[in-house]
């Protein structure tokens, strides 16, 4: 499973391996199914936690790309949409409860020390003291971005080629990161 693969690849936590595997599988399924977009269940709490993390580390590339709609950067990559990004996690849980929709309440057991959970906790404390803070943070970030906070993306966009094994787009020569996961370590 993911934890064993993470240990074998000497990753600190399984989160990066899990994310890589999920993105690869979802994109491959979208491409093979002829779907133009992947809609994810990211909510406001998810988005602001990632926004805080990327802001604290000044990850300009990630900040530039953070948006409710991410265009496809290659014909074999589906665009990504986050239709629930303005809804609080508690609103989504309340809706599921009222409608009788089963949902998983627990966080991933392997993510107990994940930084995004720490940022979610910090932001929830801020929200408790200042209701609406999460929404303001996100909406004002998106507005500043639209007004040119990051300017134009640099021209040095990585050229994508096809993975020699699975055919999915990759910026690496030869195998994509997903296929490299399965290569024997030497």
Secondary structure, DSSP 8 states (H G I E B T S, - for coil): -HHHHHHHTT-SSTHHHHHHHHHHHHHHHHHHHT-SEEE----HHHHHHHHHHHHHTT-HHHHHH-SSEE--SSTTS-EEE-TTTTS-HHHHHHHHHHHT-----S--GGGTT-HHHHHHHHHHHHHHHSTTHHHHHHHHHHHHHHTTTT-S--S-----EE-TTT--EESSSSS-HHHHHTS---
